[in-house]
Amino acid sequence: MKITKVEPLHVGQFMFARVETDDGIVGVGEGGSWGQLEASSAAITRFAEYLVGKDPFAIEHHWNVMHRFGYFQGIAINSGIAAIDIALWDIKGKALNVPIYQLLGGPVRTKARIYGHIYESNIEKILDECHRKMEAGFTAFGHLNPFLDEGNDKVWFKTHIKKMRDAIDNVRRMREVVGDRVDLLIELHRRLTPAEAIVFARGIEQYHPMFIEDPVRPESPDQMARVAEKIQVPIATGERFTTIYEFQAIMSRNSAEYARVDPCVCGGITGARKVAAMAEAHNVQIVPHNPLSPIGLAACLQLDAAIPNFAIQEYSTGFEAGTFESLPIHLGSNIVDTVPLPKNGFVDIPSTPGLGMNLLPDAQKIRPPLSKPISMRPHFDGFVIDQ
């Protein structure tokens, strides 16, 4: 079998790699660089020059060539590599008539616990959505932002004391609504300084969140370790990491208890599997990141099935067209042939060949290409804030 074509597909807010073979088997994978889709598309096109005519089964070899041939990497390039890698695993599973997890050592579980997204601009809407998500059977909520998902058009400023007290009180109100039925996965989205993160985390200890995610910007593993040493709430990080070495730096410093590896950013299923093995050696749990389409979810679920240190899976119920609003269904459900549905807080892991899911032929007509505009929320002093 030989690869005959590799092409990028810009569908709505998603970027896919579609790989064809001379046996007629087609694989699809997703890239996670949602802010730089055009750059990832160019990377996929560039790698096609190398891949056409090659054996699609030589996944590890191709993974190393794409990462190492040109010295320089980064999120746009690595997302393109990830999309291609996932598509190659999809082809291999289909060719051998097995789900991908059978090629990763076989399943250790048949279901994956999931958490749904809650995106809202005020606490009352968040609490209402908590009720709806509980009624839908979710037992964990993520992207819970106690600092709120207000728009980039809203100028921001609060005093330190009000910023901390408002956010801590919002977590209290969430816990009062859900009781012990639900785990809270608090999303801070890099908004805080180390000093603020320490104050906030200590303030919410009594509400026992499962973790706080990215309390500070993740570029510095030492900075994250500085926060981790001073708080009792576990930290989750890694969604922006594009290489296995960034995860190694975090784990060697005991900076996080949960690794948020994204197969669609960090080298596909090949890269994510390496991170999972590294995390297992550090007794760190894996919480795969996926704010993307069901294709990204499918790649995550194949990994979840095969690793012993899986904790919970992100199940994207929001962020339609980049808007911070909650949804009752998985983002992008209308462009694939099937989506695992939640039941009692879990989904069944697809057991059909390959990813267990296919992109619809007219996906691009259903969702015409959409790009994220470049903008950041302004601070009152004229600078910008992370959100």
Secondary structure as UniProt FT lines:
FT   STRAND          3..11
FT   TURN            12..13
FT   STRAND          14..21
FT   TURN            22..23
FT   STRAND          26..31
FT   TURN            34..35
FT   HELIX           37..51
FT   TURN            52..53
FT   TURN            56..57
FT   HELIX           59..68
FT   TURN            69..70
FT   HELIX           75..96
FT   HELIX           100..103
FT   TURN            104..105
FT   STRAND          111..117
FT   HELIX           123..135
FT   TURN            136..137
FT   STRAND          140..144
FT   TURN            146..147
FT   TURN            152..153
FT   HELIX           160..178
FT   TURN            179..180
FT   STRAND          183..187
FT   TURN            189..190
FT   HELIX           194..204
FT   HELIX           205..207
FT   STRAND          211..213
FT   TURN            218..219
FT   HELIX           221..228
FT   TURN            229..230
FT   STRAND          235..237
FT   TURN            239..240
FT   HELIX           244..252
FT   TURN            253..254
FT   STRAND          258..259
FT   TURN            263..267
FT   HELIX           268..281
FT   TURN            282..283
FT   STRAND          285..286
FT   HELIX           294..306
FT   TURN            308..309
FT   STRAND          313..315
FT   HELIX           320..322
FT   TURN            331..332
FT   HELIX           333..335
FT   TURN            344..345
FT   STRAND          346..348
FT   TURN            361..362
FT   HELIX           363..366
FT   STRAND          377..379
FT   TURN            380..381
FT   STRAND          384..385
//
